[in-house]
Amino acid sequence: MDTRLLRIAFLLVVAVGSQACFGAATPWADAVVSFTQPDGSSTLGGPSSAALGAPDGQFVSVDTPEQLILAFTTKQVINGPGDDLWIFEAGNCDASVDVFGREADGPCTHLATITNSAGIDLDAVGLDHIDFIRFVGIDDSGDFPGFDLDAIQALNFIDPTPNGGGCIPAPGAAVLCLIGTGLVGWLRRTIC
């Protein structure tokens, strides 16, 4: 094996050597449970799935009396230091929304009424963790057509699956790949 390639591969492993995990949970809400839009409610913004994943400027507008329920399927938002959730509104247009959280089998708890992008601390409402988040549109006296929800980020979360879902840290996975590649190269030289 060319030693220059081995050195480059080693440098890449060191560069990637963060706390990242291949196959690990991401901090974003990742599933739409339901979106209730009664007759007469706003249909501005995109589909409810626009609120999933990282902020990208695509949004769903949650107007009165609409209700949007999203889930964290690969993670559990936990009560940690500081804010535990960050809600991103596209454009920060001074619209408001009621935010509720729920543990998998627990009651729905009012977390906050927020205007624009804002953080939420689970400690303020006495919750240890949440799996679902519900947004209920608020009548802003007609001044704003709805809260333009872009993304929901879990700032403090855990992977509740056993062994963290079989997560292999990125540096370890890269080293394993390099060892395997090296062994295949060695075997090829030995056999051929």
Secondary structure, 3 states (H helix, E strand, C coil): CCHHHHHHHHHHHHHHCCCCEECCCCCECCEEEEEECCCCCCCCECCHHHHCCCCCCCCEEECCCCEEEEECCCCEEECCCCCCEEEEECCCCCCEEEEEEECCCCCEEEEEEEECCEEECHHHHCCCEECEEEEEECCCCCCCCCEEEEEEEECCEECCCHHHHCCEEHHHHHHHHHHHHHHHHHHHHHHC
